[in-house]
Amino acid sequence: MNPQQRTRIKMCGFTREADVLAACAAGADAIGFVLYPPSPRSVSIERAAELARLLPAFALPVLLFVNETAERIQAACKAVPGAWLQFHGDETPEFCATLSHLTGRPHLKAARIPLSEVADFDLLEFALLHRQAHALLLDAHVDGYGGGGKTFNWSLLPTSVNAHLVLSGGLTPANVGDGIRALRSHGLSLAVDVSSGIEAAKGLKDAEKIQQFVAAVRAADADLF
C-alpha cells in the first residue's frame, strides 16, 4: 500500500449556499448532495444543480442516490456537470457499472457495515464484487441509509483491501483523526466523508465544526508523515 500525502475530504448533505461556501473555503475536496427524498438532507435535482454551481475549480460535486431509477440518475447527471455518483442503497454491481457507463461518471459504492460485528460483513468479497467502483465508502449500517452519526468497529476491518476506501459513519472533529490513524494503510488510499458530524441540525451545517473537522484531518496527516 503506497502512502498518500494528504487525506481527501468529502462533506455531504448540503442544502444551503452558505454551507457549501464554508466547506469549500475550509478545504473540502468534494461536496455531496443527497437525492434521496426520504432523507432530511434531501434536495431536488434543480437545487443540487444550483448549489453545485458554487463550487470552485477542482472541487468535486457528488450526487448520492438510494435505490434510484436509471432515468432520474441520468437526469441528475445532465443537470450537474462533472458530478460523481454515490450509490448508497442496495444497488447491484451490474447496476452501478451500467449507470457509470451510461453517464460517463465514476461512482462510489457504500458498504453498509453492521454496528455489532463487522466480521459478519465480508469487505474483501464486497470489494471484488464492486471492483468497477472508483472507491468504497465504509458507512455504518443504520436505518435510513446513512447520516445516522454512528460509528462501526474499525479494528475489525480487514487490513489489506484492494480498493480505494472512504471512511464514513459517525465521524466528527473529535474522532476523525483516530479513524485515519487506524485505517490509513488498509486500502489503496483513504479518504474521509462527514455529514452529521459538522451539523447544527440535519441538513444545516456549522461553519466552526467544518473548520474543526478539516483541522483534525490535517493534524492526523501531520502525525503520520
Helices and strands as residue ranges (DSSP letters): E 8-12, H 17-26, E 30-34, H 45-52, E 60-65, H 70-79, E 84-87, H 93-103, E 107-113, G 118-120, H 123-129, E 135-140, G 154-156, E 164-167, H 176-183, E 189-194, G 196-198, E 199-201, E 204-205, H 207-224
